[in-house]
C-alpha cells in the first residue's frame, strides 16, 4: 500500500496483512481489528488516534501516538 499523505476521516484495518511504505497522516481514528499492519516508512510514523481491538502493529518504522 502506498503513502497516505493527508486525510480526514477514519481508517480501519480489519483483515489480512497491510504494508505501508510512505508517510501516514490521517486526522481521524486508526482502528486495527484483526489485521497485521506493517509501517515501513523511512521516517517515524505518528498516529493521531489509535485503537486496537485485535491484530498486530509492526514494521521497521518507529510508531508513536499523539492522542
HURA-V172384 format. One line per field, one symbol per residue. ss: DSSP state (H for helix, E for strand, - for the rest). burial: # if it has 16 or more other C-alpha atoms within 10 Angstrom, else .. Layout:
ss=???
burial=???
//
This chain:
ss=---EEEE---EEE---EEEE---EEE--EEEEEEEEEEE-----EEE-EEEEEEEEEE----EEE--
burial=............##....########..#############...###.##....#...#.#.#....
//
